[in-house]
Amino acid sequence: MRILLNVIWLVFGGFWLALGYFAAGIICCILIITIPFGIAAFRIGIYALWAVR
């Protein structure tokens, strides 16, 4: 049951959330002053893909 719910999370929420955070991280890394926020956005995006909780 846990694996099924993790797959549902990844398909319906986790992938799209991670994609948004990765896009925000790229935009933040373009500007020099917001690089720390970009790195944090990449870490949150990876955490959103990590479905085992």
Sequence and secondary structure as in RCSB ss.txt:
>XXXX:A:sequence
MRILLNVIWLVFGGFWLALGYFAAGIICCILIITIPFGIAAFRIGIYALWAVR
>XXXX:A:secstr
 HHHHHHHHIIIIIHHHHHHHHHHHHHHHHSGGGHHHHHHHHHHHHHHH    
